[in-house]
Amino acid sequence: MGGKSNTTTTQKTTLGNTTTTNPYVTSTTNNKGTTSNFQKGTAFDTIYNNVNQNIGNLLNEYLNPTLNSTTNQAKLNSFQSNLNSQMRNNLENNIINPLTQRNMIRSSQATDMYNNANNQAVQQTANFMNELLANSQAETANVINNLLNAYLQGYNVLNNNQAQSLNTSQSNASKTQTSSTANKDSLLSWMNFFNNWRQTDANIASSIMGSMKK
């Protein structure tokens, strides 16, 4: 029964340990893979965290515009403050004070002027609120779009740095090759041997039985 000698060759590649950095990203590659992270406190790290934390609120503002949002409240407060200041200054400096100095106005008339100014301020505020609400969705969409563009830009920077780290590791990789030799009898040889043995055994048994009959 003949045997065959089989040689198995195994090649193993070990990536070099590599750390690749740019102003925004650090990527580390070893034989287990590559990990990348934004450097803490940088612009892309701030954008990444801000978008992840606030995108839900921004989407809700977009779908359900409201004057109670932080942005709209800030705009409304600023408008009301400026409007009241301007109207009061204009009324007092340009109308009431000059007339008072000439004794051409009574207190009741001044009160009426203040009331009319307040009514005008209320109407202008109401108009501003309507415009603010109407423009709110478009402005929120612009904010979301700008943030996502910056977010994706950061992702591209991270992805490119990661690819560079992997390429550097691959160029510094070490390769080892091992060979092993084993003698193996084929299954067919074993089957032929077993069948021949059975046939020989059967022939011997038949001869013995024939002799006994004689």
C-alpha positions in Angstrom: 0.0 0.0 0.0 1.7 3.2 -1.1 1.5 6.6 0.5 1.6 10.1 -0.8 3.5 13.1 0.6 1.5 16.3 0.8 3.1 19.7 1.4 0.9 22.5 2.8 2.2 26.1 2.6 0.7 28.8 4.8 1.4 32.5 4.4 0.5 35.0 7.2 0.5 38.8 6.7 0.9 41.0 9.8 0.0 44.7 9.3 2.4 47.2 10.7 1.2 49.3 13.7 0.4 52.8 12.3 -0.9 56.0 13.7 -1.9 58.6 11.2 -3.0 62.1 12.2 -4.2 65.4 10.7 -5.5 68.5 12.4 -8.9 66.9 12.9 -8.6 63.1 13.0 -6.4 60.3 14.5 -6.4 56.9 12.9 -4.7 53.8 14.3 -4.2 50.6 12.3 -3.0 47.2 13.5 -3.6 43.6 12.6 -7.1 43.8 14.2 -8.2 46.7 11.9 -8.4 50.4 11.8 -10.1 52.8 14.3 -10.5 56.5 13.7 -11.7 59.4 16.0 -12.0 63.1 15.7 -9.5 65.0 17.8 -11.3 66.4 20.9 -12.3 70.0 20.7 -11.6 70.5 17.0 -14.2 71.9 14.6 -15.3 68.6 13.1 -15.5 67.0 16.6 -17.8 69.9 17.7 -19.9 69.7 14.6 -20.1 65.9 14.9 -21.3 66.1 18.5 -23.7 69.0 17.9 -25.4 67.4 15.0 -25.8 64.1 16.8 -27.3 65.8 19.9 -29.6 68.3 18.2 -30.7 66.9 14.9 -33.8 65.5 16.5 -34.9 68.9 17.8 -34.1 70.6 14.5 -36.1 68.1 12.5 -39.0 68.7 14.9 -38.7 72.4 14.4 -38.8 71.9 10.7 -41.8 69.7 10.7 -43.7 71.7 13.4 -42.7 75.4 13.2 -43.3 77.3 16.4 -42.6 80.7 17.9 -41.5 79.0 21.1 -38.3 77.7 19.5 -35.0 79.1 20.9 -34.2 80.9 17.7 -37.6 82.4 17.1 -37.9 83.6 20.7 -34.5 85.3 20.4 -35.6 87.0 17.2 -38.9 88.1 18.6 -37.4 89.5 21.8 -34.8 91.4 19.8 -37.5 92.8 17.5 -39.8 93.9 20.3 -37.0 95.5 22.3 -35.8 97.5 19.3 -39.3 98.5 18.2 -40.3 99.8 21.6 -37.1 101.7 22.1 -37.3 103.3 18.6 -41.0 104.2 18.9 -40.7 105.7 22.4 -37.6 107.7 21.4 -39.3 109.0 18.3 -42.5 109.9 20.0 -40.8 111.7 22.9 -37.9 113.4 21.1 -39.8 114.4 17.9 -43.3 115.0 19.0 -44.1 115.2 22.7 -41.0 117.1 24.0 -41.1 119.8 21.3 -44.8 120.4 21.8 -44.4 120.4 25.6 -41.7 123.0 25.4 -44.1 125.2 23.5 -47.0 124.5 25.8 -48.9 123.0 22.9 -49.9 119.7 24.4 -51.9 118.5 27.4 -51.1 115.4 29.4 -54.2 113.6 28.1 -53.0 114.2 24.6 -49.6 112.8 25.5 -51.3 109.7 27.0 -53.3 109.2 23.8 -50.1 109.4 21.8 -48.4 106.8 24.0 -51.4 104.5 23.7 -51.5 104.9 19.9 -47.8 104.1 19.8 -48.3 101.0 21.9 -51.1 99.9 19.6 -48.9 100.4 16.6 -46.2 98.4 18.3 -48.5 95.5 19.0 -49.7 95.5 15.4 -46.2 95.5 14.0 -45.2 92.8 16.5 -48.1 90.7 15.3 -47.1 91.1 11.7 -43.5 90.2 12.5 -44.6 87.1 14.3 -46.6 86.0 11.3 -43.6 86.5 9.0 -41.3 84.8 11.5 -43.5 81.7 11.6 -43.9 81.6 7.8 -40.1 81.8 7.3 -39.3 79.5 10.2 -39.4 76.2 8.2 -37.2 77.5 5.4 -34.7 78.9 7.8 -34.6 75.7 9.8 -34.1 73.7 6.6 -31.1 75.9 5.8 -29.6 75.3 9.2 -30.0 71.5 8.9 -28.5 71.6 5.4 -25.5 73.6 6.4 -24.9 71.4 9.5 -25.2 68.2 7.5 -22.8 69.5 4.8 -20.2 70.3 7.5 -20.9 66.9 9.1 -20.3 65.0 5.8 -17.2 67.1 5.2 -15.8 65.9 8.5 -16.7 62.3 7.6 -14.8 62.6 4.4 -11.7 63.9 6.2 -12.0 61.0 8.7 -12.5 58.5 5.9 -9.5 59.7 3.9 -7.2 59.7 7.0 -8.4 56.1 7.8 -7.6 55.0 4.3 -4.1 56.6 4.5 -3.5 54.8 7.8 -4.5 51.4 6.3 -2.4 51.9 3.2 0.7 52.8 5.3 0.2 49.7 7.5 -0.1 47.5 4.4 3.1 48.9 3.0 4.8 48.1 6.3 3.3 44.7 6.6 5.5 41.7 7.4 4.9 38.3 5.8 5.8 34.9 7.2 5.5 31.6 5.4 5.4 28.1 6.9 5.4 24.7 5.2 4.3 21.3 6.6 4.7 17.9 5.0 2.5 14.9 5.9 2.4 11.3 4.5 -1.1 10.3 3.7 -2.5 7.1 2.2 -5.4 7.8 0.0 -8.9 6.6 1.0 -9.0 4.6 -2.3 -5.8 2.7 -1.3 -7.3 1.8 2.0 -10.5 0.6 0.4 -8.5 -1.5 -2.1 -6.4 -3.0 0.7 -9.5 -3.9 2.7 -11.4 -5.4 -0.2 -8.3 -7.5 -1.2 -8.0 -8.7 2.4 -11.7 -9.7 2.4 -11.4 -11.5 -0.9 -8.3 -13.4 0.3 -10.0 -14.4 3.5 -13.0 -15.6 1.6 -10.8 -17.8 -0.7 -9.0 -19.4 2.2 -12.3 -20.2 3.9 -13.7 -21.7 0.7 -10.6 -23.9 0.3 -10.9 -25.2 3.9 -14.6 -26.0 3.4 -13.8 -27.9 0.2 -11.1 -30.0 1.9 -13.5 -30.9 4.7 -16.1 -32.1 2.3 -13.7 -34.5 0.7 
